[in-house]
Amino acid sequence: MSSVARFSEDEEEGRRILRFRGDLTLAKLGVLPTRLDRMKEDFAAVDLTEVGRMDTIGAWIIHRLERDRGVEIIGATGDKALLLKQVANADKPVKVRPDPTPSFVRVLDEVGAATAMAARTLYGLLGFFGAFLIALFNVIRSPRRFRFNAVVQRFEVVGVHALGIVGLMSFLVGIVIAQQGAVQLRQFGAEVFTINLVGRSSIKELGVLMTAIMVAGRSGSSFAAQLGSMKLAEEVDAMRTIGVSPMEALVIPRVLATVLLMPLLGFYAAILAIVGGLIFCWLSLEIPPITFIQRTREVVPLNDLWQLLIKAPVFGLIIGMAGCFQGMQVEGNAEEVGLRTTAAVVQAIFLVIVLDAFFAVFFTEVGWI
């Protein structure tokens, strides 16, 4: 039977020993802690041989005697010794404020964490791309599973609704390029070469690149937010439960729409950028529109158009994949939707610019200058 904790004083070989008996548990301690605090006499050891049970509170009382009075603990075996050791290990000073990390170490830590996160994201994106290819192969093998209406609806969202903002942006960019180019070329009396600058830069680079950035910010973020909201509402899990593949129903229509419409939007943006440059040259440099058009036809090779048509679908694939991938990663709470949406836009724009640089080097190497 359990008994109330108590202690007695004894002498052994000239040493004062405090002998505990009973159970050193919270329910059996009684006034024992108060009596120990009031003791003024010094003693050399604490004997726990006759102690029955001991919990964390009892172990803390014994550990405090050892810590504050420097007494020796004897008779603690088995679970009692293990408990006393654990209490002693836990008795560490706690800092309200941790020691400041050196700035250099902190920067290295942040760079390392960002690099590891980028590597994990890229690895996940590659895996998501593989799953997309498998789902696309299944759809091609069974055409009845292709959701034509969903693709057409994405055409409207990605393409038709974007014509206004993409056209206005491209038109203004064409004017800016023409104005800045004319200012520099006027120093050499070569304002006529502004036509070359506007024509080639619009068709070869700026049309498709600015369109990709705009589509990433507009459609890529939309994909991530839509799929993320569906994930939080457990609609994606419900689709899997009823036998519908989320990859076929949600991802393929969005990615296909972006891939197919990016060449059209890129060409549309390039034409409007050229129109903006034409209007500036007509009003500011007094170059007639017919001269501008004829000169553009002479200086812009067909290879520039082919570059646009090759890069645009790849950019569309990257934007669609990044948006859908980040949307499907949402879990936890609504804040995650915003974070993943931002990540989708940043990731898409970054990859588009990296691939654009790769294409520039590649086309130069094959002679499409």
KAWO-V715357 format. One record per residue. N is the residue number from 1. RES is the residue in one small letter. BURIAL is 1 if it has 24 or more other ideal C-beta (glycine too) atoms within 12 Angstrom, else 0. Layout:
n: [N & N]
res: [RES & RES]
burial: [BURIAL & BURIAL]
//
This chain:
n: [1 & 2 & 3 & 4 & 5 & 6 & 7 & 8 & 9 & 10 & 11 & 12 & 13 & 14 & 15 & 16 & 17 & 18 & 19 & 20 & 21 & 22 & 23 & 24 & 25 & 26 & 27 & 28 & 29 & 30 & 31 & 32 & 33 & 34 & 35 & 36 & 37 & 38 & 39 & 40 & 41 & 42 & 43 & 44 & 45 & 46 & 47 & 48 & 49 & 50 & 51 & 52 & 53 & 54 & 55 & 56 & 57 & 58 & 59 & 60 & 61 & 62 & 63 & 64 & 65 & 66 & 67 & 68 & 69 & 70 & 71 & 72 & 73 & 74 & 75 & 76 & 77 & 78 & 79 & 80 & 81 & 82 & 83 & 84 & 85 & 86 & 87 & 88 & 89 & 90 & 91 & 92 & 93 & 94 & 95 & 96 & 97 & 98 & 99 & 100 & 101 & 102 & 103 & 104 & 105 & 106 & 107 & 108 & 109 & 110 & 111 & 112 & 113 & 114 & 115 & 116 & 117 & 118 & 119 & 120 & 121 & 122 & 123 & 124 & 125 & 126 & 127 & 128 & 129 & 130 & 131 & 132 & 133 & 134 & 135 & 136 & 137 & 138 & 139 & 140 & 141 & 142 & 143 & 144 & 145 & 146 & 147 & 148 & 149 & 150 & 151 & 152 & 153 & 154 & 155 & 156 & 157 & 158 & 159 & 160 & 161 & 162 & 163 & 164 & 165 & 166 & 167 & 168 & 169 & 170 & 171 & 172 & 173 & 174 & 175 & 176 & 177 & 178 & 179 & 180 & 181 & 182 & 183 & 184 & 185 & 186 & 187 & 188 & 189 & 190 & 191 & 192 & 193 & 194 & 195 & 196 & 197 & 198 & 199 & 200 & 201 & 202 & 203 & 204 & 205 & 206 & 207 & 208 & 209 & 210 & 211 & 212 & 213 & 214 & 215 & 216 & 217 & 218 & 219 & 220 & 221 & 222 & 223 & 224 & 225 & 226 & 227 & 228 & 229 & 230 & 231 & 232 & 233 & 234 & 235 & 236 & 237 & 238 & 239 & 240 & 241 & 242 & 243 & 244 & 245 & 246 & 247 & 248 & 249 & 250 & 251 & 252 & 253 & 254 & 255 & 256 & 257 & 258 & 259 & 260 & 261 & 262 & 263 & 264 & 265 & 266 & 267 & 268 & 269 & 270 & 271 & 272 & 273 & 274 & 275 & 276 & 277 & 278 & 279 & 280 & 281 & 282 & 283 & 284 & 285 & 286 & 287 & 288 & 289 & 290 & 291 & 292 & 293 & 294 & 295 & 296 & 297 & 298 & 299 & 300 & 301 & 302 & 303 & 304 & 305 & 306 & 307 & 308 & 309 & 310 & 311 & 312 & 313 & 314 & 315 & 316 & 317 & 318 & 319 & 320 & 321 & 322 & 323 & 324 & 325 & 326 & 327 & 328 & 329 & 330 & 331 & 332 & 333 & 334 & 335 & 336 & 337 & 338 & 339 & 340 & 341 & 342 & 343 & 344 & 345 & 346 & 347 & 348 & 349 & 350 & 351 & 352 & 353 & 354 & 355 & 356 & 357 & 358 & 359 & 360 & 361 & 362 & 363 & 364 & 365 & 366 & 367 & 368 & 369]
res: [m & s & s & v & a & r & f & s & e & d & e & e & e & g & r & r & i & l & r & f & r & g & d & l & t & l & a & k & l & g & v & l & p & t & r & l & d & r & m & k & e & d & f & a & a & v & d & l & t & e & v & g & r & m & d & t & i & g & a & w & i & i & h & r & l & e & r & d & r & g & v & e & i & i & g & a & t & g & d & k & a & l & l & l & k & q & v & a & n & a & d & k & p & v & k & v & r & p & d & p & t & p & s & f & v & r & v & l & d & e & v & g & a & a & t & a & m & a & a & r & t & l & y & g & l & l & g & f & f & g & a & f & l & i & a & l & f & n & v & i & r & s & p & r & r & f & r & f & n & a & v & v & q & r & f & e & v & v & g & v & h & a & l & g & i & v & g & l & m & s & f & l & v & g & i & v & i & a & q & q & g & a & v & q & l & r & q & f & g & a & e & v & f & t & i & n & l & v & g & r & s & s & i & k & e & l & g & v & l & m & t & a & i & m & v & a & g & r & s & g & s & s & f & a & a & q & l & g & s & m & k & l & a & e & e & v & d & a & m & r & t & i & g & v & s & p & m & e & a & l & v & i & p & r & v & l & a & t & v & l & l & m & p & l & l & g & f & y & a & a & i & l & a & i & v & g & g & l & i & f & c & w & l & s & l & e & i & p & p & i & t & f & i & q & r & t & r & e & v & v & p & l & n & d & l & w & q & l & l & i & k & a & p & v & f & g & l & i & i & g & m & a & g & c & f & q & g & m & q & v & e & g & n & a & e & e & v & g & l & r & t & t & a & a & v & v & q & a & i & f & l & v & i & v & l & d & a & f & f & a & v & f & f & t & e & v & g & w & i]
burial: [0 & 0 & 0 & 0 & 1 & 0 & 1 & 0 & 0 & 0 & 0 & 0 & 0 & 0 & 0 & 0 & 1 & 1 & 1 & 1 & 1 & 1 & 1 & 1 & 1 & 0 & 0 & 1 & 1 & 0 & 0 & 1 & 0 & 0 & 0 & 1 & 0 & 0 & 0 & 0 & 0 & 0 & 1 & 1 & 1 & 1 & 1 & 1 & 0 & 1 & 1 & 0 & 1 & 1 & 1 & 0 & 1 & 1 & 1 & 1 & 1 & 1 & 1 & 0 & 1 & 1 & 0 & 0 & 1 & 0 & 1 & 0 & 1 & 1 & 0 & 1 & 0 & 0 & 0 & 1 & 0 & 0 & 1 & 1 & 0 & 0 & 1 & 0 & 0 & 0 & 0 & 0 & 0 & 0 & 0 & 0 & 0 & 0 & 0 & 0 & 0 & 0 & 0 & 0 & 0 & 0 & 0 & 0 & 0 & 0 & 0 & 0 & 0 & 0 & 0 & 0 & 0 & 0 & 0 & 0 & 1 & 0 & 0 & 0 & 1 & 0 & 0 & 1 & 1 & 0 & 1 & 1 & 0 & 0 & 1 & 1 & 0 & 0 & 1 & 0 & 0 & 0 & 0 & 0 & 0 & 0 & 1 & 0 & 0 & 1 & 1 & 0 & 0 & 1 & 1 & 0 & 1 & 1 & 1 & 0 & 0 & 1 & 1 & 0 & 1 & 1 & 1 & 0 & 1 & 1 & 1 & 1 & 1 & 1 & 1 & 1 & 1 & 1 & 1 & 0 & 1 & 1 & 0 & 0 & 0 & 0 & 0 & 0 & 0 & 0 & 1 & 1 & 1 & 1 & 1 & 1 & 1 & 1 & 1 & 1 & 1 & 1 & 1 & 1 & 1 & 1 & 1 & 1 & 1 & 1 & 1 & 1 & 1 & 1 & 1 & 1 & 1 & 1 & 1 & 1 & 1 & 1 & 1 & 1 & 1 & 1 & 1 & 1 & 1 & 1 & 1 & 1 & 0 & 0 & 0 & 1 & 0 & 0 & 0 & 0 & 0 & 0 & 0 & 0 & 1 & 1 & 1 & 1 & 1 & 1 & 1 & 1 & 1 & 1 & 1 & 1 & 1 & 1 & 1 & 1 & 1 & 1 & 1 & 1 & 1 & 1 & 1 & 1 & 1 & 1 & 1 & 1 & 1 & 1 & 1 & 1 & 1 & 1 & 1 & 1 & 1 & 0 & 0 & 0 & 1 & 0 & 1 & 0 & 0 & 0 & 0 & 1 & 0 & 0 & 1 & 1 & 0 & 0 & 1 & 1 & 0 & 0 & 0 & 1 & 1 & 0 & 1 & 1 & 1 & 1 & 1 & 1 & 1 & 1 & 1 & 1 & 1 & 1 & 1 & 1 & 1 & 1 & 1 & 1 & 1 & 1 & 1 & 1 & 1 & 1 & 0 & 0 & 0 & 0 & 0 & 1 & 1 & 0 & 0 & 1 & 1 & 1 & 1 & 1 & 1 & 1 & 1 & 1 & 1 & 1 & 1 & 1 & 1 & 0 & 1 & 1 & 0 & 0 & 1 & 0 & 0 & 0 & 0 & 0 & 0 & 0 & 0 & 0 & 0]
//
